[in-house]
């Protein structure tokens, strides 16, 4: 199976920096989707030390990545980047499966999954 998500070099550099800062070197980067947000689905990204049986595991730029089985089809083809600007920096998520997003950019829905929209 091909990698579900692509991390750019800038995103990987920032993630490695965060791992070091929070003493999480060696942890997995877990990326997933959950219900919520104003468009119905929202992204989740964090460090995890446990791999579950139904997780997809792959590695990019020396970072071990986990995606749960339910999130995998929703995230297929997603590119995660890190952009720095005068206003600060942040991760950007480009998901080709998203058909609608909200202004904050952290909530979305797909043609097959509307999630559970909430008030912003």
Residue pairs with C-beta under 8 A, 6 or more apart in sequence:
1 56
3 58
3 60
3 65
4 56
4 58
4 67
4 72
4 75
4 76
4 77
4 78
5 31
5 60
5 65
5 67
5 75
5 78
5 79
5 80
6 60
6 78
6 79
6 80
7 15
7 60
7 61
7 63
7 65
7 80
8 79
8 80
8 81
8 82
9 61
10 81
10 82
10 83
10 84
11 80
11 81
11 82
11 91
12 60
12 61
12 62
12 63
13 61
13 82
14 82
14 89
14 91
15 29
15 63
16 61
16 62
16 63
18 24
19 25
19 27
19 47
19 63
22 47
24 47
27 47
27 48
27 49
28 47
28 48
28 49
28 50
28 51
28 57
28 64
28 65
28 66
29 45
29 46
29 47
29 48
29 63
29 64
29 65
29 66
30 44
30 45
30 46
30 47
30 48
30 65
30 66
30 67
30 68
31 43
31 44
31 45
31 65
31 66
31 67
31 71
31 75
31 80
32 43
32 44
32 45
32 67
32 68
32 70
32 71
32 75
33 41
33 42
33 43
33 44
33 70
33 71
33 74
33 75
33 115
34 41
34 42
34 44
35 41
35 42
35 115
35 116
36 42
36 107
36 115
36 116
36 118
37 102
37 104
37 106
37 107
37 108
37 115
37 117
37 118
37 120
38 102
38 104
38 107
38 117
38 118
38 119
38 120
39 100
39 101
39 102
39 107
39 108
39 109
39 115
39 117
40 107
40 108
40 109
40 113
40 114
40 115
40 116
40 117
41 74
41 107
41 108
41 109
41 110
41 113
41 114
41 115
42 106
42 107
42 108
42 115
43 93
43 106
43 108
45 80
45 91
48 66
51 57
51 66
52 66
52 68
54 68
54 69
55 66
55 67
55 68
55 69
56 66
56 67
56 68
56 69
56 72
57 64
57 65
57 66
58 64
58 65
59 65
67 75
73 97
74 95
74 97
74 110
74 113
75 95
75 97
76 97
77 95
77 96
77 97
78 93
78 94
78 95
78 96
78 97
79 93
79 94
80 91
80 92
80 93
80 94
81 91
81 92
81 94
82 89
82 90
82 91
82 92
83 89
83 90
83 92
92 105
93 105
93 106
95 108
97 110
97 111
98 108
98 109
98 110
99 108
99 109
99 110
99 111
100 108
100 109
101 107
101 108
102 108
102 120
103 120
104 120
107 120
109 115
109 117
